[in-house]
Amino acid sequence: MRAKLPAFEGIVERNGVKLHYEIYGSGAETIVFVPPWSIVHSRVYKAQLPWFSERFRCVTYDSRGNGRSDRPDDVAAYTLDNYVADALAVMDAARIGTAILVGLSLGGMIASVIAAHHAERVKAAILVGTSASVGPAYPYMTPEHFQAERAEFKDWDKYNGAYWLSNYQDFAAYFVGSIFSEPHSTKQIEDAVGWASETTGSILARTVNARTMPPAFDVSEAMYRKITCPVLMIHGNDDQIQPYARAQIVAGLTGAELTTIEGGGHNPLGRFPAKCNTLITEFLQRRLGLVARPKRTPARSGPKRVLYLSSPIGLGHARRDIAITRELRNVLPDLQVDWLAQDPVTRLLEASGETVHPLSGRLASETRHIEMECGEHELHAFQAIRRMDEVLIANFMTFQDAVEELRYDLVIADEAWDIDHYWHEHPELKRAPLVWFTDFVGSFRCPRVAKTRHS
């Protein structure tokens, strides 16, 4: 299930090639998510669009060669000139004068060209795992390696035009696995292999062959020095597609803020979305003064305050959570509890006189996702939750807004797998002690018991 659907979908046509684009949200400022290489399409930004579109007008589009955009036959259709012109055409069609550009991989290169040669269109650029025309490249990503004749195709020898024509799916699986070099990345790999299956080896071979055609504009070191807008770079130091050393050189030429993801691979936006979303938010607030989150309230004395998350999957959870809250109030009669919850839990809470947090209205429906997964009354719970990743990251970011705005003495999370996962993976985001429990495992974590995982 999608966490949020676009408010508008459109087609822009350039030289006979149709590009599909989507618009989310209606904020005063616009973020354009520039697509990476055509092995994937705009769904690669699924962990960013639902949350950022609560504050910004967000535009994304499928690059030529994948998704719902055209797949031209001519190699020359896939030059850097065309990719840059496509981005500008989408901006024009969406009536965007200036925007913040977010570019992953090749999208970072496209954003850099626009920031340098069309500076009036760019307020800021966020380059993630960016490709670049300067700095070192891996030898297995060169045109010579791609065009070499081989008898065997092992590992990076699969990055080969002839191999793609006969064994594209095997290459796609290997390449995507190399993008996500971090442990526990099976869902990200599964998604990206699926997106890669929406194009073909022959189309991707055209995109690589087109790289030998020099662009009509300067892409030397001088181009990067021309970039004057604020630039944030996010790059994993285990990126096996674009060397980390390349990011360091680009950062030096542009004066960018470079954030290193230790042990990170090529797509931290997909693998570490909570961290990256926060980094981008803080950058935009710091450099452009765009307030994406309300200022956090200062510490206060008085009654204890709890943020309670109650699972919408079965009202038994909610009844149990209300009973727990009543027992807590027997101990702390003036305890204040704010509930971050979804329908139908919110109806039960309101009927019980409880306070529902206003951000509850922004939560993507977990119940609807489970209902869609059930089909003919058959539910594979683990896979259903695994496929709920887009909903969970969107809801986690809403939860994080709540704990950033108010200082809670405790967070109680019933079946809130997203809170347990992202606060464990990124402890720097943690803003309160956490009690987390499910029907299977109970957990308590707090700053002074950092190593306690399960009990």
C-alpha positions as CSV (number, residue, x, y, z in Angstrom):
1,M,0.0,0.0,0.0
2,R,1.2,3.5,-0.7
3,A,1.5,5.8,2.3
4,K,0.3,8.7,0.3
5,L,-1.0,9.1,-3.3
6,P,-0.1,12.0,-5.5
7,A,-2.4,15.1,-5.6
8,F,-1.7,15.4,-9.4
9,E,-0.2,13.3,-12.2
10,G,0.8,14.6,-15.5
11,I,2.8,13.9,-18.7
12,V,5.3,16.3,-20.3
13,E,6.6,15.6,-23.8
14,R,10.1,16.5,-25.1
15,N,11.1,15.7,-28.6
16,G,8.6,12.9,-28.8
17,V,9.5,11.3,-25.4
18,K,6.8,11.4,-22.8
19,L,7.8,11.7,-19.1
20,H,5.4,10.9,-16.3
21,Y,5.5,13.1,-13.2
22,E,3.6,13.4,-9.9
23,I,3.0,16.2,-7.5
24,Y,2.5,15.6,-3.8
25,G,1.4,18.2,-1.2
26,S,0.9,22.0,-1.7
27,G,3.6,23.8,0.3
28,A,4.9,27.2,-0.6
29,E,8.4,25.8,-1.3
30,T,9.0,23.0,-3.8
31,I,11.3,20.0,-3.7
32,V,12.0,18.2,-6.9
33,F,13.2,14.6,-6.5
34,V,15.4,14.0,-9.5
35,P,15.5,10.3,-10.6
36,P,18.7,8.3,-10.6
37,W,19.8,5.9,-13.3
38,S,17.0,4.3,-15.2
39,I,17.5,0.9,-13.6
40,V,14.9,2.2,-11.1
41,H,12.1,4.8,-11.2
42,S,10.6,7.4,-9.0
43,R,9.4,4.9,-6.3
44,V,13.0,5.0,-5.2
45,Y,11.9,8.1,-3.2
46,K,9.0,6.4,-1.4
47,A,10.5,6.9,2.0
48,Q,10.8,10.6,1.5
49,L,7.7,11.8,-0.4
50,P,4.9,11.1,2.2
51,W,6.6,13.0,5.0
52,F,8.2,15.9,3.1
53,S,4.9,16.6,1.2
54,E,3.3,17.5,4.5
55,R,5.4,20.6,4.4
56,F,6.5,21.1,0.8
57,R,5.2,20.8,-2.6
58,C,7.0,17.7,-3.8
59,V,7.5,16.7,-7.5
60,T,9.0,13.5,-8.8
61,Y,9.1,11.9,-12.2
62,D,10.2,8.7,-13.9
63,S,13.4,9.0,-15.9
64,R,13.2,8.0,-19.6
65,G,13.8,4.3,-19.8
66,N,11.7,3.1,-16.8
67,G,8.5,3.5,-14.9
68,R,5.6,5.2,-16.8
69,S,8.0,7.3,-19.0
70,D,8.9,6.4,-22.6
71,R,11.8,4.1,-23.5
72,P,13.3,5.6,-26.7
73,D,15.3,3.4,-29.1
74,D,18.0,5.9,-30.0
75,V,21.2,5.8,-27.9
76,A,21.5,9.6,-28.2
77,A,18.2,10.0,-26.4
78,Y,19.9,9.0,-23.2
79,T,22.6,11.7,-23.1
80,L,23.2,13.9,-20.0
81,D,21.9,16.8,-22.1
82,N,18.5,15.0,-22.4
83,Y,18.4,14.1,-18.7
84,V,19.0,17.7,-17.7
85,A,16.5,19.0,-20.2
86,D,14.0,16.5,-18.9
87,A,14.3,17.8,-15.4
88,L,13.8,21.4,-16.5
89,A,10.8,20.4,-18.7
90,V,9.2,18.7,-15.7
91,M,9.8,21.8,-13.6
92,D,8.3,24.0,-16.3
93,A,5.3,21.7,-16.6
94,A,4.7,21.8,-12.9
95,R,5.1,25.6,-12.9
96,I,8.2,25.6,-10.7
97,G,10.4,28.7,-10.9
98,T,13.0,27.8,-8.3
99,A,13.2,24.6,-6.2
100,I,15.2,22.5,-3.8
101,L,16.7,19.6,-5.8
102,V,17.2,16.2,-4.3
103,G,19.3,13.9,-6.5
104,L,20.3,10.3,-5.8
105,S,23.2,8.9,-7.8
106,L,22.8,10.1,-11.4
107,G,20.1,12.4,-10.1
108,G,22.9,14.1,-8.1
109,M,24.9,14.8,-11.2
110,I,21.8,16.2,-13.0
111,A,21.1,18.4,-10.0
112,S,24.7,19.6,-10.0
113,V,24.5,20.6,-13.7
114,I,21.3,22.5,-13.1
115,A,22.7,24.3,-10.0
116,A,25.7,25.4,-12.0
117,H,24.3,26.3,-15.4
118,H,20.7,27.2,-14.4
119,A,21.4,28.7,-10.9
120,E,18.3,30.8,-10.9
121,R,16.2,27.5,-10.8
122,V,17.9,26.1,-7.7
123,K,17.5,27.2,-4.0
124,A,19.5,24.3,-2.6
125,A,20.8,20.9,-3.7
126,I,20.9,17.7,-1.8
127,L,23.2,15.1,-3.5
128,V,23.0,11.6,-2.2
129,G,25.5,8.9,-3.3
130,T,26.1,11.3,-6.2
131,S,27.7,10.4,-9.5
132,A,30.1,13.1,-10.8
133,S,32.3,14.0,-13.7
134,V,35.3,14.5,-11.4
135,G,37.2,12.3,-9.0
136,P,38.0,8.6,-9.2
137,A,35.7,5.9,-10.5
138,Y,35.6,2.2,-9.9
139,P,37.4,0.3,-12.8
140,Y,34.3,-1.9,-13.2
141,M,32.1,1.1,-14.0
142,T,34.2,2.3,-17.0
143,P,33.1,2.2,-20.7
144,E,36.0,-0.1,-21.4
145,H,34.9,-2.6,-18.8
146,F,31.3,-2.4,-20.0
147,Q,32.3,-3.1,-23.7
148,A,34.9,-5.8,-23.1
149,E,34.4,-9.2,-24.7
150,R,34.4,-11.9,-22.0
151,A,34.0,-15.7,-21.8
152,E,32.9,-15.7,-18.2
153,F,30.8,-13.2,-16.2
154,K,31.5,-13.3,-12.5
155,D,30.7,-10.5,-10.0
156,W,31.4,-7.1,-11.6
157,D,32.2,-8.7,-15.0
158,K,28.4,-8.8,-15.2
159,Y,28.5,-5.0,-15.8
160,N,28.7,-5.8,-19.5
161,G,26.6,-4.8,-22.5
162,A,26.6,-8.3,-24.0
163,Y,25.7,-9.9,-20.7
164,W,22.7,-7.6,-20.2
165,L,21.2,-8.7,-23.5
166,S,21.1,-12.4,-22.4
167,N,21.1,-12.3,-18.6
168,Y,19.8,-8.9,-17.5
169,Q,17.9,-10.2,-14.5
170,D,21.0,-11.8,-13.1
171,F,23.0,-8.5,-13.5
172,A,20.1,-6.5,-11.9
173,A,20.2,-8.7,-8.9
174,Y,23.9,-8.4,-8.5
175,F,23.9,-4.7,-9.1
176,V,21.1,-4.0,-6.7
177,G,22.8,-6.1,-4.1
178,S,25.9,-4.0,-4.5
179,I,23.9,-0.8,-4.0
180,F,22.7,-2.1,-0.6
181,S,25.9,-3.4,0.8
182,E,24.7,-3.0,4.4
183,P,23.5,-6.1,6.3
184,H,19.7,-6.5,6.7
185,S,18.8,-4.8,3.4
186,T,16.7,-7.6,1.9
187,K,13.5,-5.5,1.6
188,Q,15.3,-2.6,-0.1
189,I,17.0,-5.1,-2.5
190,E,13.7,-6.8,-3.2
191,D,12.0,-3.5,-4.1
192,A,14.9,-2.3,-6.3
193,V,15.1,-5.6,-8.2
194,G,11.4,-5.3,-8.9
195,W,11.8,-1.8,-10.2
196,A,14.7,-2.9,-12.3
197,S,12.4,-5.5,-13.9
198,E,10.4,-2.7,-15.4
199,T,13.1,-2.0,-17.9
200,T,15.4,-4.1,-20.0
201,G,19.1,-4.8,-20.5
202,S,19.0,-3.3,-24.0
203,I,17.5,0.0,-22.8
204,L,20.1,0.3,-20.0
205,A,22.9,-0.5,-22.4
206,R,21.8,2.5,-24.4
207,T,22.0,4.7,-21.3
208,V,25.6,3.6,-20.7
209,N,26.7,3.9,-24.4
210,A,25.3,7.4,-24.4
211,R,27.8,8.4,-21.7
212,T,30.5,8.4,-24.3
213,M,28.8,11.4,-26.0
214,P,30.2,14.6,-24.5
215,P,27.5,17.0,-23.2
216,A,27.0,20.4,-24.7
217,F,27.9,22.1,-21.5
218,D,30.9,22.2,-19.2
219,V,31.1,19.4,-16.6
220,S,34.7,20.0,-15.5
221,E,35.9,21.1,-12.0
222,A,35.0,24.6,-13.1
223,M,31.3,23.6,-13.2
224,Y,31.3,22.6,-9.6
225,R,33.0,25.8,-8.5
226,K,30.1,27.7,-10.2
227,I,27.6,26.2,-7.8
228,T,26.7,28.9,-5.2
229,C,23.5,27.6,-3.7
230,P,23.7,25.7,-0.3
231,V,24.6,22.0,-0.9
232,L,24.2,19.0,1.3
233,M,25.9,15.8,0.4
234,I,25.1,12.4,2.0
235,H,27.4,9.6,1.0
236,G,28.2,6.2,2.4
237,N,31.8,5.3,2.9
238,D,31.1,1.8,1.6
239,D,29.5,3.0,-1.6
240,Q,30.4,0.4,-4.2
241,I,28.9,2.3,-7.1
242,Q,30.2,5.9,-6.6
243,P,33.4,6.1,-4.6
244,Y,33.3,8.1,-1.3
245,A,36.5,9.9,-2.5
246,R,34.5,11.3,-5.4
247,A,32.0,12.8,-2.9
248,Q,34.9,14.4,-1.0
249,I,36.2,16.1,-4.1
250,V,32.8,17.4,-5.1
251,A,32.2,18.7,-1.5
252,G,35.6,20.5,-1.7
253,L,34.7,22.2,-5.0
254,T,31.2,23.2,-4.0
255,G,31.7,24.0,-0.4
256,A,29.0,21.4,0.4
257,E,28.3,20.0,3.8
258,L,29.3,16.4,3.6
259,T,27.6,13.9,5.9
260,T,29.3,10.5,5.9
261,I,27.2,7.4,6.5
262,E,29.6,5.0,8.2
263,G,29.4,1.6,6.6
264,G,26.7,3.0,4.3
265,G,26.2,1.8,0.7
266,H,25.0,3.7,-2.4
267,N,21.4,4.5,-1.4
268,P,21.1,5.8,2.2
269,L,17.8,7.4,1.4
270,G,16.3,3.9,1.1
271,R,18.4,2.1,3.7
272,F,18.5,4.8,6.4
273,P,15.4,7.0,5.6
274,A,14.8,8.3,9.1
275,K,18.3,9.6,9.4
276,C,18.4,11.0,5.9
277,N,15.0,12.7,6.2
278,T,16.2,14.3,9.4
279,L,19.5,15.4,7.9
280,I,17.7,17.1,5.0
281,T,15.2,18.7,7.3
282,E,17.8,20.2,9.5
283,F,19.9,21.4,6.6
284,L,16.9,23.2,5.0
285,Q,16.1,24.8,8.3
286,R,19.7,25.8,9.0
287,R,20.6,27.1,5.6
288,L,17.3,28.3,4.1
289,G,15.3,29.1,7.3
290,L,12.6,26.7,6.2
291,V,10.9,25.6,9.4
292,A,10.0,22.0,8.8
293,R,9.4,21.2,12.4
294,P,8.1,23.3,15.3
295,K,10.6,24.5,17.8
296,R,10.9,22.1,20.7
297,T,9.3,23.2,24.0
298,P,11.7,23.7,26.9
299,A,11.9,21.4,29.8
300,R,9.1,21.9,32.4
301,S,8.1,20.9,35.8
302,G,4.7,19.6,36.7
303,P,2.7,16.5,35.8
304,K,4.4,13.7,34.0
305,R,3.5,13.5,30.3
306,V,3.3,10.3,28.3
307,L,3.0,9.8,24.5
308,Y,1.1,6.5,24.0
309,L,1.0,4.7,20.6
310,S,-1.7,2.0,20.3
311,S,-1.8,-0.4,17.5
312,P,-4.9,-0.2,15.2
313,I,-4.7,-3.8,14.2
314,G,-7.4,-5.3,16.5
315,L,-9.2,-3.2,19.2
316,G,-8.0,-5.7,21.8
317,H,-4.8,-3.7,21.9
318,A,-6.6,-0.5,22.5
319,R,-8.7,-1.9,25.4
320,R,-5.5,-3.3,26.9
321,D,-3.7,0.1,26.5
322,I,-6.6,2.0,28.1
323,A,-6.5,-0.4,31.0
324,I,-2.8,0.1,31.4
325,T,-3.3,3.9,31.4
326,R,-5.9,3.6,34.1
327,E,-3.5,1.7,36.3
328,L,-0.8,4.2,35.7
329,R,-3.1,7.0,36.8
330,N,-3.7,5.1,40.0
331,V,0.0,5.6,40.7
332,L,0.2,9.1,39.2
333,P,-3.3,10.7,39.3
334,D,-2.2,13.8,37.4
335,L,-0.5,11.9,34.6
336,Q,-1.1,13.4,31.2
337,V,-1.4,11.0,28.3
338,D,-1.4,12.0,24.6
339,W,-2.5,9.2,22.2
340,L,-0.9,8.9,18.8
341,A,-3.3,6.5,17.1
342,Q,-5.4,5.7,14.1
343,D,-9.0,4.9,13.3
344,P,-10.8,2.9,14.8
345,V,-8.7,3.2,17.9
346,T,-9.2,7.0,18.0
347,R,-13.0,6.5,18.2
348,L,-12.6,4.2,21.2
349,L,-10.2,6.6,22.9
350,E,-12.5,9.6,22.4
351,A,-15.4,7.6,23.8
352,S,-13.2,6.8,26.8
353,G,-12.4,10.5,27.4
354,E,-8.8,10.2,26.3
355,T,-6.8,12.9,24.5
356,V,-5.9,12.1,20.9
357,H,-2.7,13.9,19.6
358,P,-3.6,16.2,16.7
359,L,-0.8,14.6,14.5
360,S,-2.9,11.4,14.6
361,G,-4.7,12.6,11.5
362,R,-1.5,12.5,9.5
363,L,-0.8,8.8,10.1
364,A,-1.1,6.4,7.1
365,S,-3.5,3.6,7.8
366,E,-1.9,0.4,9.0
367,T,-5.4,-1.2,9.2
368,R,-6.1,-0.6,5.5
369,H,-2.7,-2.1,4.6
370,I,-3.4,-5.3,6.6
371,E,-6.9,-5.5,5.1
372,M,-5.4,-5.3,1.6
373,E,-2.9,-8.0,2.5
374,C,-5.6,-10.3,3.8
375,G,-7.1,-11.1,0.4
376,E,-9.4,-14.1,0.9
377,H,-9.1,-14.0,4.6
378,E,-5.5,-15.3,4.5
379,L,-2.8,-13.2,6.1
380,H,1.0,-13.9,6.2
381,A,1.7,-11.5,9.1
382,F,5.5,-11.3,8.8
383,Q,5.4,-10.5,5.1
384,A,2.5,-8.1,5.5
385,I,4.5,-6.1,8.1
386,R,7.6,-6.3,5.9
387,R,5.6,-4.9,3.0
388,M,4.3,-2.1,5.2
389,D,7.7,-0.4,5.3
390,E,6.5,2.7,3.4
391,V,3.7,3.2,5.8
392,L,5.9,2.6,8.8
393,I,8.6,5.1,7.8
394,A,5.9,7.7,7.1
395,N,4.3,7.1,10.5
396,F,7.6,7.1,12.3
397,M,8.5,10.6,10.9
398,T,5.1,11.8,12.1
399,F,5.8,10.3,15.5
400,Q,9.2,12.0,15.5
401,D,7.5,15.3,14.9
402,A,5.5,14.8,18.0
403,V,8.4,14.0,20.3
404,E,10.5,16.8,18.8
405,E,7.7,19.4,19.5
406,L,6.9,18.3,23.1
407,R,9.1,16.9,25.8
408,Y,7.6,13.6,26.9
409,D,8.7,11.8,30.1
410,L,8.0,8.5,28.5
411,V,6.9,6.9,25.2
412,I,4.8,3.8,25.4
413,A,4.6,1.9,22.1
414,D,2.2,-1.0,21.7
415,E,3.1,-3.0,18.6
416,A,4.9,0.1,17.2
417,W,7.6,-1.8,15.3
418,D,8.7,1.3,13.5
419,I,9.6,3.1,16.7
420,D,11.6,0.1,18.1
421,H,13.4,-0.2,14.8
422,Y,14.4,3.4,14.0
423,W,15.2,4.5,17.5
424,H,17.4,1.4,17.9
425,E,19.1,2.0,14.5
426,H,19.5,5.8,15.1
427,P,19.7,6.3,18.9
428,E,20.6,10.0,18.3
429,L,16.9,10.5,17.3
430,K,15.7,9.2,20.6
431,R,13.9,11.9,22.7
432,A,12.5,10.0,25.7
433,P,12.7,6.7,27.5
434,L,10.8,4.0,25.6
435,V,8.5,1.1,26.7
436,W,7.8,-1.1,23.8
437,F,5.8,-4.3,23.8
438,T,3.9,-6.7,21.5
439,D,1.9,-9.8,22.0
440,F,5.2,-11.8,21.6
441,V,8.0,-9.8,23.1
442,G,8.2,-7.1,25.7
443,S,11.0,-4.5,25.6
444,F,12.1,-1.6,27.8
445,R,14.8,0.8,26.8
446,C,16.0,4.0,28.4
447,P,19.2,6.1,28.3
448,R,20.5,4.4,31.5
449,V,19.7,0.9,30.3
450,A,20.9,1.3,26.7
451,K,21.9,-2.3,26.3
452,T,18.6,-3.8,27.4
453,R,16.9,-5.1,24.2
454,H,14.3,-7.7,25.3
455,S,12.9,-8.9,28.6
